[in-house]
Amino acid sequence: MSKHNSLKASNTAGGKRSVMKRFERIKVLRERGQWKEGQSPIGLPKTKSEG
């Protein structure tokens, strides 16, 4: 019996992520001028990726 097409592994390694990691969110906030040094990295505001 063969696997259904939806269950087969696609090229997920090169796929685009829809969620940013904490250090990526801090980087975006720094570029926007919304990050203050010494600020807690816990509870960051939602940020949209640029690109």
C-alpha positions in Angstrom: 0.0 0.0 0.0 1.4 3.4 -0.9 1.3 6.6 1.1 -1.2 9.3 0.3 0.4 12.4 -1.3 -0.5 14.6 1.6 1.5 12.4 4.0 4.7 12.3 2.0 7.6 14.5 3.2 8.0 17.5 1.0 11.0 19.7 0.9 10.5 21.1 4.4 14.2 21.9 4.9 14.1 24.7 2.4 10.6 25.9 3.2 9.8 29.4 4.5 9.0 29.6 8.2 6.1 31.7 9.3 7.3 32.0 12.9 10.4 34.0 13.9 12.7 33.0 16.7 13.2 35.3 19.7 16.6 36.6 18.5 15.1 37.4 15.1 12.2 39.3 16.6 14.7 41.3 18.7 16.7 42.1 15.6 13.6 43.5 13.8 12.7 45.5 16.9 16.2 47.0 17.0 16.0 48.0 13.4 12.6 49.7 14.0 14.0 51.5 17.2 11.5 49.7 19.4 14.0 47.8 21.5 15.7 49.2 24.6 18.9 47.6 25.9 18.4 45.9 29.2 14.7 45.1 28.3 13.5 41.6 29.1 13.3 39.3 26.0 10.2 37.6 27.6 6.8 38.8 26.3 8.0 40.4 23.1 5.3 42.1 21.0 4.2 40.4 17.8 6.4 41.3 14.8 5.9 40.6 11.1 8.9 39.4 9.2 10.2 41.7 6.6 10.5 39.9 3.3 
